[in-house]
Amino acid sequence: MMMHAFTVNWLSILLGAVAAWLFGGAYYSGLSKIWMAALGKTQEQCQAEFAVKSAAEKALPFVLVFAADIVMGWALYGILIHVGTFSIRAGLISAVAIWFAFVLTTITSNNAFQGRKHTLTLIDSGGWLGAMLIIGAIIGWFGA
């Protein structure tokens, strides 16, 4: 069996990750009160928890989300390579399929076992769907 090497358009992955990360910030800012209520916390509780964290502890979740966006972009890129087509449509379809099969199912299962509210599942899975659609569209648009 012969393995074919391929080059990766890292610019498309990076731009997709940046756009998805910015989307996530806007998305959660807009839903912050509903999200906190779904967590069962008040704004005061969240602020108190945040106040005692070090700068590194405060930054870590944002760094992890950006790293996740890059990994998702790299995986979506690889899937589009294997599908054999780069287009916005292919990027969006692949993003939805991956989100539905892996992200939504994982978040739903974890939140069910943890007794989390359905609203939290909807908000968090919706945020990842938006991120994946953005990444898929950008990578599909840029091409190989």
C-alpha positions as protocol buffer text, in pm:
chain_id: "A"
residue {
  index: 1
  type: MET
  ca { x: 0 y: 0 z: 0 }
}
residue {
  index: 2
  type: MET
  ca { x: 141 y: 337 z: -97 }
}
residue {
  index: 3
  type: MET
  ca { x: 99 y: 639 z: 128 }
}
residue {
  index: 4
  type: HIS
  ca { x: 56 y: 971 z: -48 }
}
residue {
  index: 5
  type: ALA
  ca { x: 211 y: 1273 z: 114 }
}
residue {
  index: 6
  type: PHE
  ca { x: 18 y: 1594 z: 108 }
}
residue {
  index: 7
  type: THR
  ca { x: 96 y: 1945 z: 209 }
}
residue {
  index: 8
  type: VAL
  ca { x: -123 y: 2126 z: 457 }
}
residue {
  index: 9
  type: ASN
  ca { x: -253 y: 2475 z: 402 }
}
residue {
  index: 10
  type: TRP
  ca { x: -173 y: 2593 z: 755 }
}
residue {
  index: 11
  type: LEU
  ca { x: -292 y: 2946 z: 676 }
}
residue {
  index: 12
  type: SER
  ca { x: -648 y: 2819 z: 619 }
}
residue {
  index: 13
  type: ILE
  ca { x: -634 y: 2621 z: 943 }
}
residue {
  index: 14
  type: LEU
  ca { x: -498 y: 2917 z: 1139 }
}
residue {
  index: 15
  type: LEU
  ca { x: -751 y: 3161 z: 994 }
}
residue {
  index: 16
  type: GLY
  ca { x: -1031 y: 2915 z: 1062 }
}
residue {
  index: 17
  type: ALA
  ca { x: -914 y: 2874 z: 1421 }
}
residue {
  index: 18
  type: VAL
  ca { x: -888 y: 3249 z: 1478 }
}
residue {
  index: 19
  type: ALA
  ca { x: -1234 y: 3309 z: 1330 }
}
residue {
  index: 20
  type: ALA
  ca { x: -1386 y: 3026 z: 1534 }
}
residue {
  index: 21
  type: TRP
  ca { x: -1216 y: 3150 z: 1851 }
}
residue {
  index: 22
  type: LEU
  ca { x: -1350 y: 3502 z: 1798 }
}
residue {
  index: 23
  type: PHE
  ca { x: -1695 y: 3358 z: 1725 }
}
residue {
  index: 24
  type: GLY
  ca { x: -1681 y: 3166 z: 2053 }
}
residue {
  index: 25
  type: GLY
  ca { x: -1601 y: 3482 z: 2245 }
}
residue {
  index: 26
  type: ALA
  ca { x: -1894 y: 3667 z: 2092 }
}
residue {
  index: 27
  type: TYR
  ca { x: -2125 y: 3365 z: 2124 }
}
residue {
  index: 28
  type: TYR
  ca { x: -2059 y: 3310 z: 2494 }
}
residue {
  index: 29
  type: SER
  ca { x: -2060 y: 3683 z: 2570 }
}
residue {
  index: 30
  type: GLY
  ca { x: -2408 y: 3704 z: 2422 }
}
residue {
  index: 31
  type: LEU
  ca { x: -2529 y: 3399 z: 2612 }
}
residue {
  index: 32
  type: SER
  ca { x: -2333 y: 3453 z: 2934 }
}
residue {
  index: 33
  type: LYS
  ca { x: -2631 y: 3501 z: 3166 }
}
residue {
  index: 34
  type: ILE
  ca { x: -2818 y: 3200 z: 3026 }
}
residue {
  index: 35
  type: TRP
  ca { x: -2498 y: 2993 z: 3031 }
}
residue {
  index: 36
  type: MET
  ca { x: -2423 y: 3082 z: 3394 }
}
residue {
  index: 37
  type: ALA
  ca { x: -2782 y: 2997 z: 3492 }
}
residue {
  index: 38
  type: ALA
  ca { x: -2747 y: 2661 z: 3314 }
}
residue {
  index: 39
  type: LEU
  ca { x: -2434 y: 2601 z: 3522 }
}
residue {
  index: 40
  type: GLY
  ca { x: -2633 y: 2689 z: 3832 }
}
residue {
  index: 41
  type: LYS
  ca { x: -2411 y: 2987 z: 3912 }
}
residue {
  index: 42
  type: THR
  ca { x: -2462 y: 3358 z: 3954 }
}
residue {
  index: 43
  type: GLN
  ca { x: -2244 y: 3625 z: 3800 }
}
residue {
  index: 44
  type: GLU
  ca { x: -2112 y: 3704 z: 4148 }
}
residue {
  index: 45
  type: GLN
  ca { x: -2007 y: 3342 z: 4202 }
}
residue {
  index: 46
  type: CYS
  ca { x: -1826 y: 3332 z: 3869 }
}
residue {
  index: 47
  type: GLN
  ca { x: -1652 y: 3662 z: 3942 }
}
residue {
  index: 48
  type: ALA
  ca { x: -1544 y: 3540 z: 4287 }
}
residue {
  index: 49
  type: GLU
  ca { x: -1404 y: 3216 z: 4140 }
}
residue {
  index: 50
  type: PHE
  ca { x: -1223 y: 3411 z: 3869 }
}
residue {
  index: 51
  type: ALA
  ca { x: -1075 y: 3663 z: 4115 }
}
residue {
  index: 52
  type: VAL
  ca { x: -872 y: 3401 z: 4304 }
}
residue {
  index: 53
  type: LYS
  ca { x: -714 y: 3249 z: 3993 }
}
residue {
  index: 54
  type: SER
  ca { x: -363 y: 3326 z: 3873 }
}
residue {
  index: 55
  type: ALA
  ca { x: -312 y: 3489 z: 3534 }
}
residue {
  index: 56
  type: ALA
  ca { x: -213 y: 3151 z: 3388 }
}
residue {
  index: 57
  type: GLU
  ca { x: -527 y: 2985 z: 3528 }
}
residue {
  index: 58
  type: LYS
  ca { x: -739 y: 3264 z: 3379 }
}
residue {
  index: 59
  type: ALA
  ca { x: -576 y: 3232 z: 3037 }
}
residue {
  index: 60
  type: LEU
  ca { x: -563 y: 2852 z: 3016 }
}
residue {
  index: 61
  type: PRO
  ca { x: -923 y: 2790 z: 2901 }
}
residue {
  index: 62
  type: PHE
  ca { x: -884 y: 3042 z: 2618 }
}
residue {
  index: 63
  type: VAL
  ca { x: -555 y: 2883 z: 2509 }
}
residue {
  index: 64
  type: LEU
  ca { x: -711 y: 2535 z: 2522 }
}
residue {
  index: 65
  type: VAL
  ca { x: -1007 y: 2643 z: 2308 }
}
residue {
  index: 66
  type: PHE
  ca { x: -773 y: 2797 z: 2049 }
}
residue {
  index: 67
  type: ALA
  ca { x: -565 y: 2476 z: 2046 }
}
residue {
  index: 68
  type: ALA
  ca { x: -886 y: 2274 z: 2004 }
}
residue {
  index: 69
  type: ASP
  ca { x: -986 y: 2497 z: 1712 }
}
residue {
  index: 70
  type: ILE
  ca { x: -650 y: 2430 z: 1545 }
}
residue {
  index: 71
  type: VAL
  ca { x: -680 y: 2054 z: 1598 }
}
residue {
  index: 72
  type: MET
  ca { x: -1035 y: 2059 z: 1459 }
}
residue {
  index: 73
  type: GLY
  ca { x: -914 y: 2256 z: 1159 }
}
residue {
  index: 74
  type: TRP
  ca { x: -631 y: 2012 z: 1097 }
}
residue {
  index: 75
  type: ALA
  ca { x: -872 y: 1716 z: 1122 }
}
residue {
  index: 76
  type: LEU
  ca { x: -1127 y: 1879 z: 891 }
}
residue {
  index: 77
  type: TYR
  ca { x: -849 y: 1954 z: 645 }
}
residue {
  index: 78
  type: GLY
  ca { x: -744 y: 1590 z: 650 }
}
residue {
  index: 79
  type: ILE
  ca { x: -1100 y: 1475 z: 596 }
}
residue {
  index: 80
  type: LEU
  ca { x: -1138 y: 1706 z: 296 }
}
residue {
  index: 81
  type: ILE
  ca { x: -812 y: 1566 z: 156 }
}
residue {
  index: 82
  type: HIS
  ca { x: -953 y: 1214 z: 188 }
}
residue {
  index: 83
  type: VAL
  ca { x: -1292 y: 1314 z: 48 }
}
residue {
  index: 84
  type: GLY
  ca { x: -1102 y: 1457 z: -247 }
}
residue {
  index: 85
  type: THR
  ca { x: -1271 y: 1792 z: -270 }
}
residue {
  index: 86
  type: PHE
  ca { x: -1227 y: 2134 z: -122 }
}
residue {
  index: 87
  type: SER
  ca { x: -1528 y: 2362 z: -130 }
}
residue {
  index: 88
  type: ILE
  ca { x: -1729 y: 2562 z: 118 }
}
residue {
  index: 89
  type: ARG
  ca { x: -2008 y: 2305 z: 80 }
}
residue {
  index: 90
  type: ALA
  ca { x: -1774 y: 2011 z: 148 }
}
residue {
  index: 91
  type: GLY
  ca { x: -1628 y: 2192 z: 449 }
}
residue {
  index: 92
  type: LEU
  ca { x: -1972 y: 2264 z: 594 }
}
residue {
  index: 93
  type: ILE
  ca { x: -2106 y: 1913 z: 536 }
}
residue {
  index: 94
  type: SER
  ca { x: -1795 y: 1756 z: 689 }
}
residue {
  index: 95
  type: ALA
  ca { x: -1812 y: 1994 z: 986 }
}
residue {
  index: 96
  type: VAL
  ca { x: -2177 y: 1910 z: 1056 }
}
residue {
  index: 97
  type: ALA
  ca { x: -2118 y: 1536 z: 1022 }
}
residue {
  index: 98
  type: ILE
  ca { x: -1821 y: 1541 z: 1258 }
}
residue {
  index: 99
  type: TRP
  ca { x: -2001 y: 1768 z: 1505 }
}
residue {
  index: 100
  type: PHE
  ca { x: -2311 y: 1547 z: 1506 }
}
residue {
  index: 101
  type: ALA
  ca { x: -2118 y: 1220 z: 1534 }
}
residue {
  index: 102
  type: PHE
  ca { x: -1857 y: 1319 z: 1791 }
}
residue {
  index: 103
  type: VAL
  ca { x: -1911 y: 1658 z: 1955 }
}
residue {
  index: 104
  type: LEU
  ca { x: -2287 y: 1658 z: 2015 }
}
residue {
  index: 105
  type: THR
  ca { x: -2290 y: 1297 z: 2129 }
}
residue {
  index: 106
  type: THR
  ca { x: -1999 y: 1349 z: 2369 }
}
residue {
  index: 107
  type: ILE
  ca { x: -2133 y: 1670 z: 2522 }
}
residue {
  index: 108
  type: THR
  ca { x: -2482 y: 1520 z: 2556 }
}
residue {
  index: 109
  type: SER
  ca { x: -2352 y: 1202 z: 2720 }
}
residue {
  index: 110
  type: ASN
  ca { x: -2118 y: 1382 z: 2959 }
}
residue {
  index: 111
  type: ASN
  ca { x: -2381 y: 1636 z: 3063 }
}
residue {
  index: 112
  type: ALA
  ca { x: -2640 y: 1362 z: 3116 }
}
residue {
  index: 113
  type: PHE
  ca { x: -2413 y: 1170 z: 3353 }
}
residue {
  index: 114
  type: GLN
  ca { x: -2320 y: 1491 z: 3535 }
}
residue {
  index: 115
  type: GLY
  ca { x: -2685 y: 1590 z: 3573 }
}
residue {
  index: 116
  type: ARG
  ca { x: -2634 y: 1914 z: 3382 }
}
residue {
  index: 117
  type: LYS
  ca { x: -2926 y: 2113 z: 3246 }
}
residue {
  index: 118
  type: HIS
  ca { x: -3031 y: 2059 z: 2885 }
}
residue {
  index: 119
  type: THR
  ca { x: -2977 y: 2431 z: 2827 }
}
residue {
  index: 120
  type: LEU
  ca { x: -2606 y: 2387 z: 2895 }
}
residue {
  index: 121
  type: THR
  ca { x: -2590 y: 2105 z: 2639 }
}
residue {
  index: 122
  type: LEU
  ca { x: -2766 y: 2322 z: 2380 }
}
residue {
  index: 123
  type: ILE
  ca { x: -2543 y: 2624 z: 2441 }
}
residue {
  index: 124
  type: ASP
  ca { x: -2213 y: 2436 z: 2448 }
}
residue {
  index: 125
  type: SER
  ca { x: -2290 y: 2210 z: 2153 }
}
residue {
  index: 126
  type: GLY
  ca { x: -2421 y: 2510 z: 1959 }
}
residue {
  index: 127
  type: GLY
  ca { x: -2098 y: 2695 z: 2024 }
}
residue {
  index: 128
  type: TRP
  ca { x: -1891 y: 2406 z: 1890 }
}
residue {
  index: 129
  type: LEU
  ca { x: -2122 y: 2369 z: 1590 }
}
residue {
  index: 130
  type: GLY
  ca { x: -2068 y: 2734 z: 1505 }
}
residue {
  index: 131
  type: ALA
  ca { x: -1693 y: 2699 z: 1545 }
}
residue {
  index: 132
  type: MET
  ca { x: -1678 y: 2388 z: 1328 }
}
residue {
  index: 133
  type: LEU
  ca { x: -1894 y: 2544 z: 1056 }
}
residue {
  index: 134
  type: ILE
  ca { x: -1665 y: 2847 z: 1045 }
}
residue {
  index: 135
  type: ILE
  ca { x: -1352 y: 2633 z: 1032 }
}
residue {
  index: 136
  type: GLY
  ca { x: -1499 y: 2401 z: 769 }
}
residue {
  index: 137
  type: ALA
  ca { x: -1615 y: 2689 z: 550 }
}
residue {
  index: 138
  type: ILE
  ca { x: -1280 y: 2868 z: 564 }
}
residue {
  index: 139
  type: ILE
  ca { x: -1076 y: 2555 z: 496 }
}
residue {
  index: 140
  type: GLY
  ca { x: -1311 y: 2449 z: 217 }
}
residue {
  index: 141
  type: TRP
  ca { x: -1297 y: 2794 z: 63 }
}
residue {
  index: 142
  type: PHE
  ca { x: -917 y: 2818 z: 76 }
}
residue {
  index: 143
  type: GLY
  ca { x: -864 y: 2472 z: -66 }
}
residue {
  index: 144
  type: ALA
  ca { x: -559 y: 2252 z: -55 }
}
